[in-house]
Amino acid sequence: MADMPAEDAPRFDFISEASFRTSLESDYRELIRCLDSGAWKAVHVLAGSVVEAILTDYLVGVGYQKKAGKDPLKMELGPIIAACKDEKIITERTADLSSVVRSYRNLIHPGRVIRLNEKIDNKTASIAKALVDVVVDEISAAKTASYGFTAEQIANKIEKDSSALALLTHFLKETNDRERERLVMDVLPQRYFLARELGDESSSGDYQKCHRQTLNTLSEEGKTNAAKRFVRVLKEEPGDYVLAYEDAFVRAGDLKYLPPNDAAMAKAHLLTRLEKEQNSALLEVVDDLGTFLNKREISGVVDAYVRIIVYGKSQTLKDRARYLLLMLYFDTGGDVQKQLEERVDAWIKMFDEKGQSEHKTTVEEAKSQWAAEVPF
């Protein structure tokens, strides 16, 4: 909706179905262009179409046919407006104003007399446009009250006001399972990558935080679906996209929601990255990795963390690796933990033999944290 004036644009984010929402947004943009160019008749036609579509969609969604025995898809605009008024979906005032657009069918009527008798000008066209805005606001409020927030509404709240993150827990309580899963699976990744393209680091960071917080509220099935989404990304998307998606939305602990073969593939990918990369984003991703490591894999992870602890480019990076090594010890046991200890001792011995006492001391200090009863 880049070409829609912000001050004139209502939010259609209460519509969950993407193609329908896109169609309404397109019609509204066209309505604005027609209003700006003086195409009064077209404004009326488009306003009537948008209002009818929104009201009909709502009646269908709340099961009006079962309740009243009438199919909204077969009703004329007049009865649709009356039904929405009776259901208190729109106010009486809005229903009365709707008489402006009820006549839109006459504007495309083939009869000469009927067409010529319709009087339209900029005033009625402006009222028609304003009516669309009012209907959108009222339907949005009604749907939120009965259905809860949509994924798009949550994302828009974050986009408009980063402080909304502090209230996200409350918003999510008013959002059903389907919409929270849509938020995690589709809406937030799309918004995140768009923000990255625009160089908007603040928004992309907010979307990332919102994703993890929302993910934690999903059912086991929802978390599994989200983890499988990453597997699809891993299989189908180009390398740069995979790394960006992984850094933003994946944590090693998510492996527990995957089938064994998918988990093995995702883990292998993480281990390969650890061999080659030293960056803070990756070190966030690999948190809880130790839970999934076997005796053969543990040495490579120890090597990656020790290299960062000793040679890391920043103290922040070194501290993070030190913490991950500590957690690796507490997350493992048996032969895996024994192999971890032997690998760290091997690094200490190597530094000692090379006379690199400073590096030896650094690793010994990291190891000494294991003596604590709890890793904090």
C-alpha positions as a printed Julia matrix, in Angstrom:
376×3 Matrix{Float64}:
   0.0     0.0     0.0
   2.95    2.28   -0.67
   0.99    4.67   -2.9
  -1.92    5.16   -0.47
  -1.82    8.4     1.53
  -1.29    7.41    5.14
  -3.82    9.87    6.49
  -6.56    8.5     4.22
  -5.79    4.81    4.49
  -7.87    2.59    6.73
  -6.35   -0.68    7.9
  -7.68   -3.81    6.28
  -5.53   -5.9     8.63
  -8.61   -7.4    10.27
  -8.97   -9.53    7.12
  -6.95  -12.73    7.59
  -7.21  -14.1     4.05
  -4.33  -12.51    2.18
  -5.76  -12.47   -1.35
  -9.06  -10.96   -0.2
  -7.25   -8.33    1.85
  -5.03   -7.46   -1.11
  -8.09   -7.11   -3.35
  -9.77   -4.71   -0.9
  -6.6    -2.65   -0.54
  -6.3    -2.45   -4.33
  -9.92   -1.3    -4.69
  -9.41    1.33   -2.01
  -6.29    2.68   -3.69
  -8.23    2.92   -6.93
 -11.08    4.68   -5.11
  -8.63    7.31   -3.83
  -7.21    7.86   -7.32
 -10.72    8.25   -8.72
 -11.59   10.75   -5.99
  -8.44   12.76   -6.7
  -9.16   12.82  -10.44
 -12.84   13.74  -10.14
 -14.22   10.37  -11.3
 -17.23   10.63   -8.99
 -19.23    7.77  -10.46
 -16.29    5.38  -10.14
 -15.87    6.41   -6.49
 -19.47    5.4    -5.76
 -19.15    2.09   -7.55
 -15.91    1.18   -5.77
 -17.17    2.36   -2.37
 -20.29    0.22   -2.72
 -18.22   -2.76   -3.78
 -15.82   -2.47   -0.84
 -18.57   -1.95    1.74
 -20.6    -4.86    0.4
 -17.56   -7.15    0.36
 -16.54   -6.3     3.94
 -20.02   -6.65    5.4
 -20.71   -9.87    3.5
 -17.42  -11.39    4.59
 -18.19  -10.62    8.21
 -21.67  -12.15    8.05
 -20.24  -15.28    6.44
 -17.54  -15.48    9.1
 -19.98  -15.32   12.03
 -22.26  -17.98   10.54
 -25.17  -15.67    9.74
 -26.7   -18.18    7.32
 -27.16  -20.77   10.06
 -28.59  -18.2    12.41
 -30.96  -16.41   10.04
 -31.44  -18.94    7.26
 -30.19  -16.47    4.66
 -27.0   -16.8     2.63
 -25.12  -13.45    2.78
 -23.49  -14.26   -0.56
 -26.92  -14.13   -2.2
 -28.23  -11.02   -0.44
 -28.43   -7.51   -1.89
 -26.55   -4.65   -0.26
 -29.67   -3.21    1.4
 -30.54   -6.38    3.33
 -26.85   -6.89    4.13
 -26.66   -3.46    5.72
 -29.88   -4.13    7.64
 -28.57   -7.48    8.87
 -25.33   -5.93   10.08
 -27.29   -3.19   11.83
 -29.54   -5.76   13.55
 -26.49   -7.78   14.61
 -24.99   -4.53   15.99
 -21.96   -4.99   13.76
 -22.36   -1.44   12.47
 -24.08    1.49   14.17
 -27.47    2.83   13.18
 -25.79    6.01   11.97
 -23.49    4.06    9.68
 -26.39    2.06    8.33
 -28.22    5.31    7.52
 -25.17    6.76    5.78
 -24.94    3.63    3.68
 -27.85    4.89    1.64
 -25.24    6.93   -0.21
 -23.63    3.85   -1.69
 -26.72    1.69   -1.98
 -27.49    3.42   -5.24
 -24.2     2.43   -6.8
 -25.91   -0.36   -8.75
 -28.09    2.24  -10.5
 -24.96    4.02  -11.73
 -24.12    1.02  -13.9
 -27.73    0.23  -14.81
 -28.34   -0.11  -18.57
 -31.58    1.89  -18.44
 -31.08    5.44  -19.78
 -33.64    7.11  -17.5
 -32.33    5.44  -14.36
 -28.73    6.29  -15.2
 -29.47    9.93  -16.05
 -31.59   10.5   -12.96
 -28.71    9.65  -10.61
 -27.15   12.86   -9.29
 -23.54   12.56   -8.22
 -20.82   15.09   -7.45
 -17.72   15.58   -5.34
 -19.78   15.88   -2.14
 -21.52   12.54   -2.49
 -18.27   10.93   -3.62
 -16.48   12.24   -0.52
 -19.26   10.9     1.68
 -18.97    7.51   -0.04
 -15.25    7.41    0.63
 -15.76    8.47    4.26
 -18.39    5.76    4.67
 -15.88    3.11    3.61
 -13.5     4.35    6.33
 -16.24    4.21    8.95
 -17.35    0.7     7.94
 -13.75   -0.52    8.04
 -13.28    0.89   11.56
 -16.51   -0.6    12.86
 -16.02   -4.02   11.31
 -12.42   -4.07   12.54
 -13.58   -3.36   16.1
 -16.37   -5.93   15.89
 -14.08   -8.62   14.55
 -11.42   -7.94   17.17
 -14.06   -8.24   19.88
 -15.38  -11.58   18.59
 -12.36  -13.12   16.85
  -9.39  -11.44   18.51
  -6.47   -9.73   16.84
  -5.27  -10.93   13.44
  -1.59  -11.55   12.74
  -1.49   -8.42   10.59
  -2.95   -6.29   13.38
  -0.26   -7.48   15.8
   2.48   -6.77   13.25
   1.05   -3.34   12.52
   0.99   -2.48   16.22
   4.68   -3.37   16.43
   5.41   -1.41   13.25
   3.64    1.74   14.43
   4.91    1.68   18.01
   7.91   -0.31   19.23
   6.71    0.16   22.82
   3.88   -2.22   21.89
   6.37   -5.03   22.47
   5.96   -4.42   26.19
   2.24   -5.16   25.79
   2.68   -8.09   23.43
   1.81  -10.64   26.12
  -1.58   -8.99   26.54
  -2.19   -8.74   22.79
  -1.36  -12.41   22.33
  -3.92  -13.39   24.97
  -6.52  -11.81   22.68
  -5.2   -13.62   19.6
  -6.33  -17.13   18.69
  -4.04  -20.05   17.88
  -4.45  -19.78   14.11
  -3.48  -16.11   14.02
  -0.5   -16.55   16.36
   0.79  -19.34   14.13
   0.25  -17.18   11.02
   2.18  -14.41   12.76
   5.16  -16.71   13.34
   5.06  -18.63   10.07
   4.3   -15.89    7.55
   3.62  -12.34    8.64
   6.66  -11.59   10.8
   9.23  -13.17    8.43
   7.76  -11.15    5.54
   7.86   -7.91    7.54
  11.35   -8.69    8.82
  12.9    -9.16    5.4
  11.12   -6.1     4.01
  12.5    -4.02    6.88
  15.98   -5.37    6.15
  15.67   -4.38    2.51
  14.7    -0.88    3.58
  17.58   -0.71    6.05
  15.19   -0.38    8.99
  17.18   -2.18   11.68
  14.92   -1.04   14.5
  11.79   -2.57   12.98
  13.55   -5.76   11.93
  14.78   -6.19   15.5
  11.28   -5.64   16.87
   9.84   -8.24   14.5
  12.53  -10.69   15.59
  11.68  -10.21   19.28
   7.98  -10.51   18.56
   8.57  -13.77   16.67
  10.32  -15.56   19.52
   7.88  -14.3    22.13
   4.92  -15.41   20.03
   6.54  -18.75   19.19
   6.8   -19.53   22.89
   3.0   -19.25   23.2
   2.22  -21.76   20.44
   1.02  -25.29   21.0
   3.43  -28.18   20.48
   1.94  -28.63   17.02
   2.45  -24.95   16.24
   6.08  -25.08   17.38
   6.6   -28.16   15.22
   5.13  -26.36   12.21
   7.44  -23.41   12.82
  10.48  -25.7    13.07
   9.45  -27.46    9.86
   9.2   -24.08    8.18
  12.92  -23.62    8.82
  13.63  -27.02    7.29
  11.78  -25.91    4.14
  13.82  -22.72    4.09
  16.98  -24.77    4.5
  16.04  -26.99    1.57
  14.56  -24.47   -0.82
  15.99  -20.99   -0.27
  19.35  -19.48   -1.32
  22.2   -19.44    1.17
  22.01  -15.77    2.17
  18.31  -16.05    2.92
  18.86  -19.24    4.95
  21.46  -17.58    7.16
  19.37  -14.44    7.68
  16.24  -16.47    8.5
  18.17  -18.73   10.85
  19.83  -15.86   12.71
  16.5   -14.09   13.18
  14.05  -16.87   13.9
  15.8   -20.14   14.82
  17.31  -21.42   18.04
  19.0   -24.79   18.5
  16.44  -25.74   21.13
  13.82  -25.82   18.36
  15.41  -29.04   17.09
  13.38  -30.99   19.63
  10.23  -30.3    17.61
  11.58  -31.89   14.43
  11.46  -35.5    13.2
  14.87  -37.23   13.57
  15.96  -36.86    9.93
  15.06  -33.17    9.78
  16.67  -32.52   13.16
  19.88  -34.23   12.0
  20.0   -32.08    8.87
  19.37  -28.84   10.75
  21.97  -29.76   13.38
  24.54  -30.6    10.7
  23.94  -27.17    9.21
  24.56  -25.48   12.55
  27.73  -27.47   13.17
  29.06  -26.53    9.75
  28.44  -22.86   10.47
  30.23  -23.11   13.82
  33.32  -24.44   12.08
  33.48  -21.4     9.8
  31.89  -18.43   11.56
  32.47  -16.26   14.61
  29.62  -13.83   15.09
  27.16  -12.89   17.81
  24.07  -13.8    15.78
  25.22  -17.39   15.34
  26.13  -17.67   19.02
  22.54  -16.76   19.86
  21.23  -19.43   17.47
  23.31  -22.27   18.98
  22.05  -21.79   22.54
  20.89  -25.18   23.92
  22.77  -27.06   21.19
  24.51  -29.27   23.75
  21.3   -31.19   24.44
  21.43  -32.65   20.91
  25.14  -33.46   20.56
  26.72  -36.9    20.56
  30.28  -37.92   21.46
  31.48  -37.55   17.88
  30.1   -34.01   17.5
  31.05  -32.46   20.83
  34.73  -31.89   20.06
  34.03  -29.66   17.08
  31.71  -27.46   19.14
  34.26  -27.23   21.97
  36.9   -26.21   19.44
  34.66  -23.45   18.07
  33.92  -22.03   21.51
  37.53  -22.21   22.74
  38.78  -20.41   19.61
  36.32  -17.61   20.24
  37.17  -17.44   23.95
  40.86  -17.11   23.1
  40.89  -15.32   19.74
  37.46  -13.63   19.62
  37.22  -10.2    18.0
  35.4    -8.61   20.93
  34.98   -9.13   24.64
  31.23   -9.51   24.14
  31.84  -12.38   21.74
  34.32  -13.99   24.12
  31.93  -13.74   27.06
  29.15  -15.29   25.04
  31.35  -18.22   24.01
  32.46  -18.69   27.62
  28.8   -18.9    28.66
  28.0   -21.37   25.88
  30.91  -23.59   26.9
  29.63  -23.55   30.46
  26.1   -24.44   29.33
  27.53  -27.14   27.09
  28.97  -28.8    30.19
  25.7   -28.67   32.1
  23.63  -29.79   29.1
  25.65  -32.94   28.5
  26.43  -36.01   30.51
  28.06  -39.44   30.37
  30.48  -40.11   27.53
  29.59  -36.83   25.79
  30.52  -34.77   28.84
  33.67  -36.83   29.33
  34.7   -36.13   25.74
  34.01  -32.43   26.3
  36.33  -32.4    29.35
  39.06  -34.24   27.46
  38.85  -31.82   24.56
  39.15  -28.76   26.8
  42.09  -30.38   28.61
  43.72  -31.0    25.23
  43.53  -27.27   24.45
  45.02  -26.41   27.84
  47.85  -28.88   27.28
  48.55  -27.52   23.8
  48.81  -23.94   25.02
  51.06  -25.1    27.87
  53.39  -26.95   25.5
  53.59  -23.9    23.22
  54.37  -21.62   26.16
  51.18  -19.62   25.59
  50.46  -19.18   29.27
  47.9   -16.39   28.78
  45.75  -18.56   26.51
  46.18  -21.51   28.86
  44.98  -19.42   31.81
  42.0   -18.13   29.82
  40.77  -21.64   29.04
  41.47  -22.85   32.59
  39.36  -20.0    33.94
  36.52  -20.97   31.63
  36.79  -24.56   32.78
  36.84  -23.57   36.46
  33.23  -22.39   36.14
  32.16  -26.02   35.84
  32.75  -26.45   39.55
  29.66  -24.36   40.29
  26.57  -26.3    41.33
  24.44  -24.27   38.94
  25.57  -22.48   35.77
  24.88  -18.98   37.11
